[in-house]
Amino acid sequence: MGLSRLAISNPAATTDTTLFTASSQMLVSVIATNKSTTTSTDIRVWVQPSGSASASQYAYIVYDIAVGQSNSLETFRFAVNQNDVVKIRSSTASASFSAYGIIQYDINLGVGISSYQATAPSDPITGQIWVDSDTDSFYVYNSSSWVSLTSLPVDDYEAILASRMFA
């Protein structure tokens, strides 16, 4: 697994705040830290699915959970799809939120497999594979650009995989 920080926010009290919008399908964990040394704060974390029209379609991960003074809470890992919006809220201005995305790796190859989508992932890692849903073409990220697997010599592909597996 690979871990990537997606966002950090210190929102105003009682304000619904966008923490981040997902660039691709991924697993996410949010850490909420109460910076106050004297009072607790209640937090919310939820997913607003891409294209959702009302709050009845939101997926609440935590809802008004108390985080004690000088303490933190980490959500369980939850899945988001491309263009889903992760939102946060705190009852006080003392909360700090950070979001981390977890990239799953194929057990046999040791590389990340992105979702089947029309646009390339915006934050790729070396050796990551992407399938273009418009053309059904396979690409691998070589640390600077997406390269079609049909045009990549086998030795180059093996070198990219080896650099990812043994990094």
Phi, psi and omega in degrees: 000149175241150183237134180225131176286128183260326184192157172223137179211143174237080189287158172292158180297143175050040180237124174291122187232136174284121176278313174192163173249128185292131178274343178200180178286134181196169170264142186227148172227139179243134176250126176248127180240131176267113182279349180288141177262000185236334184226154175274168177223146176263135183237156171228144172223130179212163178250128173259102184301147178307128178083000181291143185255341183215161181298337179293346179262358181284152176250107180278126180271312169224146184224110178052049176271130180283132173245117184295165181302140179053040183226167180228158175224133175246132178287161170291166179287135178226152184271141171232153176256165178306134179073005170291150180246128176263125184245156181222161177201145177223147180285344178228169178274008183268002182270142174237133182242143171222144180241140179233133178260139182248120179266123178275141179250147173291130185298321184282324186261334181076020180239156178283138176251118181277175178287163178279104187212164185284334182243148181294145175304143187277342182228064186283162174244155180302130180092354180292141180252137179231137176251119178285114184290341178285326186242354186056033179263145179260139179227153174234142180271125186256023180090350176220339180200165176275128182241132178298133179293337179286340181256000185266122176301145183305319180299321179294317180297317178298323179294319178296316180297316181298320180294329181280321184288328187247020180286000000 
